[in-house]
């Protein structure tokens, strides 16, 4: 029996794609859903940590705190969005690899049939 490297590559793509898809789906399912209160608490905590790192003589005036709070809130939301988008990209990449493996197997079978002597 002749071994065909293309089928092994397709199998490798299928296994890698299935693994990435399952892991991405798992990450999306287990990712917590944050409420508005959670976001406010995370913003306040990060803002207080940022302010604690600044020396006392360089502390921003009280008028700038709402602006700083908005910036920290945007950073917190961006981090959460980045995590969700990363999990989605793993899922999408896995599905693309699965589709590539199926197409490779179909193409291999089609070319094998068309090259047979009649």
N, C-alpha and C positions, 0 to 999 in steps of 0.2 A: 504494500500500500504506500502510495506516494504521500509524503508530508507536504502540506501547503502552508507556507509561512503567513500568507494573507489571512487564513482562517485563525491562526494563532494570534495575530495582531488584532483581529476583530474580537476574539475572545478576551484579550487583554483590555481593549477599549470598553467592552461590555462590563467587565468586572470593575474597572476603575470608575466607569460612569455610574454603575449601580451603587458603588460605595460612596461616591461624592453626592449622589442624589439622596441617598438615605441619610447621610450625615447632615446635609443642608436642610432636609426636611425635619430631621430631629431638632436641629438648632432653631429652626423657625417655630416649631411646636413648643419647645421648652423656653423660648425667650419670654421674659416677663412683660406684662402690659402695665405701663406706668400710668398712674392717675395724675391729675393736675397737682394734687397735694404732694405726691412723690417728687414731681419735677420741681416744685417750689422748695422742698426740703433739700434736694440735691443742689439747687442753685444757691441757697443760703449757705450750705455747708462749704461748697467750693469757693464762694465769695469770701467767707470768713477765713478760710485757709489762705487764699490769695492775699488778703489784707494782713494776715498774721506774718506773712513772709516779708512784707514791706517794712523797712525801718520806720520808727515813729516819726522821724523828722521828714519823711517823704510820703506820709499818709495822704491820700486824696481828700479834698474837702467834701463835706457832707452833700453838697449840691451835685457832685459827680457820682454818688452811690447808685442812683437809679439807672444811670447810663452804664455803669460797670455791671450792675445786676442784669441788665438786658444782654450785655455781651457774654456774661457767664451762662445765662440761660440758653443763648444761642449755641454755645460750646457744648453744653450738656445735651441738647437736642441733636446736635450734629453727631456726637459720639453714639447716641442711641440709634440714629438713622444709619450710621456707618456699619454698626454691628448687624443690623437687619439686612442691609444691602449686601454685606459680605456673605451672609447665609443664603440669600437669594442667588447670588452669583455661583456659589457652590452647587446649589440645586440645578441651576440652568446649565452649568458646565457639564454636570453629570448627565443630564438629559441629552445634551448635544453629543456626548461621547456614546451614549446608548444608541442614538439615532445613527451615528456614523458606523457603529458596529453592525447594526442591522442592514444598512445600505451596503457595507462591504461584503457581508455574507450573500446578500441578494445579487450583487454584481458578480461575485465570484461564481455563484451557481449559474447565472445567466451566461457568463463568458465560457464556463466549462461546457455547457450544453451546445453553444454555438460553435465551439472549436472541435467537437466530436466529429469523426468521419461519418458520413451518412451512408 
